[in-house]
Amino acid sequence: MCRGYFLLITQHAPIFAPNLFMRYMKWIGLVAVILLVVSCFLAWVIITSKNIVVSGVDSTGTNFGKPGYAHFVLSFFFIVFHLIPKLWAKRINLLIVALNIAWAIRNYFIIAMCREGDCPERQIGLWLVLLASVLMLIAALFPDIQLKEEKKV
């Protein structure tokens, strides 16, 4: 009797429901893109010796360029391929997300690095860029796509 009760519980109340998890991946990816774009406008680091606030789109007084613009371009392509329900689009999206997370890690190490004994103060925008990039990676790794089953002859 105990064994039958256990089977009844596991059949009707699974602990991990993959279909439910996959259903929300499209929305998690879109929220991550919005978070990434917003965090590019926030402060990434503050260099106190020069009174400079560096963000993804404004790095005046430094030679960092505008690293947030690469995130904008990659986010655009992520949204396009994330909304196309084809397998080839999901595969291209993995490449785009890999480039995006590599760019975020590069920005973290280059911009937050100590130079000439002066260490900048890391701000919330830099951490949010990393978090949003990881969320985009998770959304791209688990797409909600229905594959056609091949018929066996």
C-alpha positions in Angstrom: 0.0 0.0 0.0 2.8 2.4 0.8 4.4 1.8 -2.6 1.2 2.6 -4.5 0.8 5.8 -2.5 4.3 6.9 -3.4 3.7 6.3 -7.1 0.5 8.2 -6.9 2.3 11.2 -5.3 5.1 11.2 -7.8 2.8 10.9 -10.8 0.6 13.8 -9.9 2.9 16.2 -8.0 6.4 16.3 -9.5 9.0 18.2 -7.6 10.6 19.7 -10.8 8.2 20.5 -13.6 10.4 21.0 -16.7 7.5 22.2 -18.9 6.6 24.9 -16.4 10.3 25.9 -16.1 10.8 26.1 -19.8 7.6 28.1 -20.4 9.0 31.1 -18.5 12.4 31.1 -20.1 11.3 33.4 -22.9 10.1 36.0 -20.3 13.2 35.6 -18.2 15.4 36.3 -21.2 13.4 39.4 -22.1 13.6 40.7 -18.5 17.3 40.0 -18.5 17.7 42.1 -21.7 15.8 45.0 -20.1 18.0 44.6 -16.9 21.2 44.6 -19.1 20.2 47.8 -21.0 19.2 49.6 -17.8 22.5 48.6 -16.0 24.5 50.0 -18.9 23.2 53.4 -17.9 24.0 52.9 -14.2 27.4 53.6 -12.7 29.9 50.8 -13.1 32.9 52.1 -11.2 33.8 55.4 -9.4 37.5 56.5 -9.7 37.8 58.7 -6.6 41.2 60.1 -7.3 40.0 61.7 -10.6 36.4 62.2 -9.6 35.2 60.1 -12.6 32.0 58.0 -12.7 32.3 55.3 -15.4 29.1 53.7 -16.9 28.6 51.6 -19.9 27.7 54.6 -22.1 29.7 57.4 -20.5 33.4 56.9 -19.7 34.7 60.5 -20.2 38.1 61.0 -18.7 39.2 57.4 -19.4 40.2 55.4 -22.4 37.6 52.6 -22.0 35.4 53.7 -24.9 31.7 52.9 -24.7 31.5 49.2 -23.7 27.7 49.3 -23.2 27.1 49.8 -27.0 28.4 46.2 -27.7 25.8 45.0 -25.1 23.1 46.9 -26.9 23.9 45.3 -30.3 24.2 41.8 -28.8 20.9 42.3 -26.9 19.1 43.3 -30.1 20.3 40.1 -31.8 19.4 38.1 -28.7 15.8 39.4 -28.8 15.4 38.7 -32.5 16.7 35.1 -32.3 15.1 34.5 -28.9 11.6 35.1 -30.4 12.1 33.0 -33.5 10.7 29.5 -32.8 13.3 27.6 -34.9 16.2 25.4 -33.9 18.7 27.3 -36.0 17.8 30.5 -34.3 18.3 29.0 -30.9 21.7 27.8 -31.9 22.8 31.2 -33.2 21.4 32.6 -30.0 23.9 30.5 -28.0 26.7 32.1 -29.9 25.3 35.6 -29.3 24.9 34.9 -25.6 28.4 33.5 -25.4 29.8 36.7 -26.9 27.7 38.8 -24.5 28.9 37.0 -21.4 32.5 37.1 -22.6 32.1 40.9 -23.2 30.6 41.3 -19.7 33.5 39.4 -18.1 36.0 41.4 -20.1 34.4 44.7 -19.0 34.4 43.5 -15.4 38.1 42.8 -15.4 39.3 45.7 -17.5 37.2 48.5 -16.0 37.3 47.4 -12.3 41.1 46.7 -12.4 43.5 48.6 -10.2 45.9 50.9 -12.0 48.9 52.7 -10.6 47.8 51.9 -7.1 44.4 53.4 -7.6 41.5 50.9 -7.3 38.1 52.1 -8.5 35.0 51.4 -6.4 32.8 48.9 -8.0 29.1 49.9 -8.3 25.9 48.0 -8.7 25.7 48.6 -12.5 28.8 46.4 -13.1 27.3 43.5 -11.0 23.9 43.9 -12.7 25.6 43.5 -16.2 27.1 40.2 -15.1 23.8 39.0 -13.6 21.8 39.9 -16.7 24.3 38.2 -18.9 24.1 35.0 -16.9 20.3 35.2 -17.0 20.4 35.6 -20.7 22.7 32.5 -20.9 20.3 30.5 -18.9 17.4 31.6 -21.1 19.3 30.6 -24.2 20.3 27.2 -22.8 16.7 26.2 -22.0 14.5 27.5 -24.8 10.8 26.7 -25.0 10.8 25.0 -28.4 8.8 22.0 -29.6 10.8 19.6 -31.7 9.2 17.3 -34.3 9.7 13.6 -33.5 11.1 11.5 -36.4 9.0 8.6 -37.5 10.7 5.2 -37.3 10.3 3.1 -40.4 
